[in-house]
Amino acid sequence: MSISVLAYIPLLITTAWAEYVTYDAINAWQQSLIGDPLGPPPDPRLALTGFPTTAFGVLVLVTVISGPFATIGMAALVDALAGAIRGERLSVRRSFRAAFARLPGLLGLFLILTLGGIAASVVGFIAPVLGALPSALGIGGGPVALFGLIVFVALTFGFIFVMIRIAFAVQVLMIENVSMADALRRSWRLLSGAMLRLVGWMIVFALIVGLLGLVFEICGVIVAFITSPPQPSSISTIGSTFGVTFGVLLSVTSTLAAAVFQPLVVAGTTLLYLDIRWRHGESVPAPGQPQG
């Protein structure tokens, strides 16, 4: 947990700042798309003309700048977990030193893994724009809408498939001491035939961590609600009555929850990585014994 929290400090600061400077613009844009439930439907052209390009650019920039710290923290966690399995005395400094020794490979994996996640977030963020684009351009539904849906589903499926097959890249890079390209190829081969097993266990990890993190989220909502109480004036503005303080506190709470519970997920995936290696007939470290 010490490794994880230290690695997440830059992420905590930058995400809180990004939430502070973009909250009002993004919230106003979302409210313009929702409109007044009791009034006429909003103009679909607002999804294009009012899109907060600057705010979105800030979010992407912050992710690109602060994301490598989270990747380095994950690598340090993997090194510490491998040392714990071998019965070694754990050291925060040593694990970070091992992670920084593989910095070029980790940065390469960050660009592949995290930027892929950014691309998925982009799709989710601009979904209202995509939905309103045909109406704004005067294009009807039918074949155009069907073709767009098919392309979206195909891209989503392909993205998820690739992300699953390279999910062990950081573990391979740190434990097997190989290059980034070899780590990607090795993860791809290891998860051949084991994708459903990985997905099943990740669902279990997500449920456990989600339930534990719910406590953090509830506490964050209560604190944010007390420090920045809503003052609704109408149904159409109910979502915009929470101030920027509310958004910043929720962002800080979510980042802290991720930092605290990330070791559970990394421990689970690292043990699963070793288990899949063992099922492939490979030699894996036995608890309390140095790796040969």
Secondary structure, DSSP 8 states (H G I E B T S, - for coil): -HHHHHHHHHHHHHHHHHHHHHHHHHHHHHHHHH--TTS----TTHHHHT--HHHHHHHHHHHHHHHHHHHHHHHHHHHHHHHHHTT----HHHHHHHHHHTHHHHHHHHHHHHHHHHHHHHHHHTHHHHHHHHHHHT--STHHHHHHHHHHHHHHHHHHHHHHHTTTHHHHHHHS---HHHHHHHHHHHTTTTHHHHHHHHHHHHHHHHHHHHHHHHHHHHHHHHHS-----SGGGGGG-S-HHHHHHHHHHHHHHHHHHHHHHHHHHHHHHHHHHHHTT-----TTS---
